[in-house]
Amino acid sequence: MAQLNKSDPLKLAIDGGPPAITQPPPAWPIADAAIHHAIARALDDSSWGTYHGPWLDQLEAQLRRTFDVSHVTCCSSGTVAVELALRGVGVKENDEVILAGYDFPGNFRAIEAIGAIPVLTDVVADGWVMDFEAIETAVSDKTVAVLVSHLHGQIADIPALRQRMEELGRGQIQIVEDVCQTPGGAIGGQPLGSFGDASTLSFGGSKLLSAGRGGAVLTNDAKIAQRIKIANDRGNEAYPLSQLQAIVLGPQIDQLESMNAQRNRNAHRLLQSIEPMTTLSGMSQQVTGKTVTPAFFKLPVILKRGRWARERWLYAAQTEGLPVGSGFRGFTKRSSRRCRKTSTLENCRIAAEQTVLLHHPILRSDDQTIEQIEQALRKLEITISSETENE
């Protein structure tokens, strides 16, 4: 590509050009009349102050319907939900739990909190979800569970994992499905969160379903639900979700499908813009033969190597007005005292070092802002390509 000169309208903001994006992303969490109305009702009848009242009952019933599961336990965070799920499927001290070497750090710590051993396996090439073909080397006689996350809008094919475990003669190994980033996603029309032996949700302040804090564990197995109840009991609930948190979640679940549809349309438009670029690569879905409905908490991009290191790219993108950040640090550098590694985890290393993420509120923007995001990405592409050509 041709080099930019000082009069080029595509000059980056860090070089004195105008920022591509002229308005901030829509506020999150949303200001919503239904949420205001529900809170007002709870204030009027004092139900907001009860330990376990109608709002939590309504939320758990709504979650059972939405995620097509029989049992729901709400709790204080997504991280606690993962720990309760692991305890629910029977993980105990010194057991092994398989985990991708690129994942949310709280998942690693949840395994450690039980006294179990994280066993790290690789993610797919140029992606962020566990590579099930690499899982054979991770399985041992001590393996009790596999903790699988749907990450950055990329969906892990849980049915394919079950088939793989059966092929290995390990069908008894339990699957914990982390849906904290992807509520409303589906495989073949079946909602994510209904595939795992136990599954987890997060209601953190930035999540697609937001209560500031909170989480939930989902399962169709009554025995697992009972173990979760016991693990959560200290005379009362040790990790409760409050009535106020439950109040604000109901209206959001009602709107989840329409909001996800808007985010998905804009995410796919941006991914199509990225496809011809030489400095960036977007995501591809890993589920074959089935219709996949993603849910985008973060829109991921791999920044290819070159003179423009990730921190420099992020600074330039943020100066253009893009709400972007880096991916997880991953676990490739964790000590062997804390985990067992099954390979060099090369794909995890690439994901940890080269991932940039676009936060979901901007995916709710109007067409004009989406065009401006495309313009910002083009400006970055032209500059990086031009510098690379001259190296």
N, C-alpha and C positions, 0 to 999 in steps of 0.2 A: 504494500500500500504506500501511497505517496506520503512524504513527510508533511506535517502541518507547518504553516507559517503564522506569524503573529496576527494576520488579518483573517485567518480561517475561523468561520463561525463555530466550528467544532472544537475550538481550543478549550482545554480543561479549565475548571474553575481554579485549581491550584496554580495554573500558569497565567491567571488573570482573566480568563473567560467567564461568562455568566453561568451560574449554576443551572443545570438542566431542569431541576425540579423546583417549581415555584411555590408549592404549598406543602405543609406537613401531612403525614398520613392521617387518616381518620383516627379519632381518639379510641382508645381501648382501655378498659372495657367500655362498651357502648352505653350511652344514656338512653334508657328505654322506658317508655311509659308503663309497660306491663310490670317491669321490676319495681318502679316507683309505687304502683298501685298495690302490689303484693306486700311491700315493706310497710306501707301505710296501714293495711289491714292487720298485719302482725303487731304493729305498734298499738293499734286501737284495742285489740283484744288480749294483749300481753302474751300472746303465744310465742313471741320471739325469745322469751326468757326461760322457756321450759327445757328440761334436760332432753327429753325425747317426745316430740309433739307432732302435730299434723303435717307440718312442712317437711320434716324428714321422712315421714311415712309416704307423703306424696312423691317426694323426690325418688325414693328407692323404688316405688312402683313405676314411675316414669322411666327410670334407668332399666328396670327389668324389661319393659316393653320395647324401649329403643334399641337395646343391645341383645334382645331375644335370649335372656338368661333367666334362671329360676331363682337365684339368690344374689343379693347385693348387700355388701357391708360398706357403709360410708365411714370415712376416717379423716385424719387430720392433714394428710399430704399424700402426694403420689409416691414419695419415697417410702413412707410407712406402708402404703398399699402394697408395694413390691415385697417388703419384708413379710407382711401378713400373708400374702399370696404364697410365698416360698414356704412359710410355716404351714400353711394350709395344705399344700401338696405333699408335706411330709419331710421337708429338708431339716436335717439336724446337724449338730456339731460334727465336724470332720467329713461330712458328705461333700461331694463335688457337684457344682452347678456350672454348666457350660454357658458362657457369655461371650458376645462379640468383643474383640479388642478395641473397637470403636463404639462407644455407647455413653449414655448419661452417667456421670460419676457416681450418683446416688445408687445406681443399680449394683455396682461393684461393692459399695459400702453396705448395702442391705444384705448381701451374701455374707460379708464379713461379720455383720452384727449377730448373725446366728451362730457364728463359729464355723461356717462351712467354707469351702475352698473354691474361689473362682477359677475356672479353667477357660483360658482365652483361645478363641478360634478366629479365623479371618473373616472379613466382609467380602462382598462381591467386588470385582474389579470396577474401578471408577464409580463406586457406590457406597452405601452406608448400612445396608442390612446384612445379616449373617449369611455366609456362603455355606449352604447345607451340604454341598459336595465335599467340603473340607471337614465335616463334623466327625467323620469316622475316627480320626486320630485323637479327637478330644474325649471320646467315650471310654470309660473304664468301668470296672466292677463297683466303683464308689459313686458313679454318676446317678443322681436321683432326679435332677431336673435340668431343663434347658430354658434359659430366660431369653426371650426373643423380642426385640423392639422393632416396631414400625417407625422409621426415622425420616424426618425431613421430607415427608410426602411419599417416600419410597416404601412400598408394601412388601413385607416378608410373606412368602407363600407358606403359611402354616400347614395347610393340607399336604404340601409336598414334603415338609419336614416330618410329619407323621408317617408318611409312606417310607421316607428314608430310614426312620428309626425302626420300622417294621422289617425292612430289608436287612438291617443290621442285627435283627433279633433282639431289639431293645425297645419293644413297644410299651414296656412298663414304665419307661422314663416319662416323667410328667413335663408338660409344657406350660410355662407361664408366659402369657402374651402381654407385652407392654403396649398399651394403646394410649399412653399419656399425651402423645403428640397428634393422634389421628382419630379422635372421636368423629363418627359419621362416615368413616371410610368403609369399604366393603370389598369382598371378593365374591364374584358370581352372585351378587345381590345379597349375600349373607354378611351381616355387620361384623366388622372387626371388633374383637372383644368377646365373640361367641365361639372362637376357634380353640382357645387355650383351655387346659384343665382348670386354670384360674387366669384371670386377666385383670389388668389394672388401669385406672384412670387417674388423671391429675386435674385439680381445679385451681392450680396456681394462678397468680395474678395476670400472667401473660398468655395463659392457655386459651384454646378455642372455647372451652367452657370454663368460665372464670368466677371464682368466689374469693379471690385474694389468696386463699390457702385451701387445702382440702384434697381429698381423693376418694377412691372407691375400689373395692375388689369385687369382681364378678365371677360367678361359677354356676355350672349346672349340676354340680355334684354336692349332694347334701352332706356327705362326710367331710368334704373339704370345707364347706361353709361352717360346719360345727367346729372344726379345728381352728378356723379363723376367729370364730366367736370366743373360743377359749383363750386364744392368744391375745385377744383384745380385752380380756376381762381382768380388772383389778378391784373387784367389788362393784365397780361401774365401768363404763367404757374408758379404757386407758388412752385411746387416740380418737376422741370424738370429732364429729363435724357438728357445728352449731346450727341451731334453727335459723339464725340470720343468714348463714352461708347457704343453707338449703333453700331459703326463700328466693335468693337471686338466681339460682341455677335453673329452676323450672322454666321460666320464660326463655332462657337461652337455649335450652334443649328444644323448645318449640320452634325456634328460629334456626337451629343448627343446619338443617338440610339446605335452606335457601342461602344462608351465608356461605356454606361450603361450596355451593354451586357457583356463586360469584367469585370466590377465591380461586376455585379450580379453573374457571374460564380465563381469568387474568393470568394465572400461573402458566397454563398451557400456551397462552399467547406469548408470554415472555420466554418460555422455553423454545418456542419456534424461532424467536428472534435470536436466541443464543446459538441455535443449531449450526448456522454457517460460520460462526466465529472460530478463529484459530487459537485464541488465547483462553477461551472458556469452554467448558463442556457441561451440559445440563444432565439431568437424570434420565434414566430409562427404567421402565418397570420390570420387575423380575418375575412376575407371575405370568405364566404362559397358558394359553388355552381357555382362559376365563376372563370375564369382564371385570376390570378393576376400577373401583371408585376411590380415588385418593382423597386425602384431607391434608391441607397444607398449613401446618403451624410455622414452618420455615421452608422457604423455597431454596434448594441447595444448588450450588455451582462449584465445580472443580476449577480452580485457577491453575492453568498449566504453567510449567516452570519457564523462567526467563529472567531478564534483568529486574522485572517488576516483582519484587517479593510481595508476599501477601499483605504485610502491614502497610506497605506503600500503596498497594491497590486499594485497600480498605480506606486509607486516609483520603485518597483521591475520590473514591466513590462517595464517601460521607460528605466531602466538600461539595459534591454535586447535589447533595440532598437525599442520597439513598440511605435508608435505614438498614444498614448491613453490619454484620459482625462475623467473627470466625466461628468455626465448628468446635466440637468437643476436642479436648486434648488427647483423649483415648488413653489406653492402658499399656501401650507397647513398651514403656519405660518402667513399668512396675516391677518391683523386686521379686525374685523367685521365692522369697520368704512369704510373699503375700498371695501368690497365684501360680498356676501352672500354665505355661505357654505351649501351644501345639505346633508352632511354626515361627517363621520370622515375622508373621503378621504384616507383610509388606503392604497389602491393600489398606489395612488399618492405619499404617504410618502415613500413606498418601492422603487418606481422608483427614487425618488429624492435622497435617501440615498444609493442605491445599484447599480445604473447604471454606467457602464463604456462604453466608446465609442471609436471605432477605426476609425480614420479619413480616408476619401475616397481616397486620393492619393495613399496610399499603396495598395489599391485594384486594382490598375493598374500595379502592379508589375508582374515580370515573375514567372514561376513555382518554381524556386529555392528559391526566397524570400518568396513565399507563404508557402513553406515547412518549411522555417526558422520560420515563424510566428507560424505555427503549433507546431514546436519544443519549442518555447518560452512558448506557452500556456500549453504544456505538463509539462515543467519544473515547472511552477507555480502550476499546478494541483498536481503534485507529492509532492511538498514541503508542500503545504497547507494541503493536505490529511494526510501526515505523521505527521504534527504537531497536527492536529485535533485528530488523533488517540491516541496521547500521552497526551492529555489534562486530 
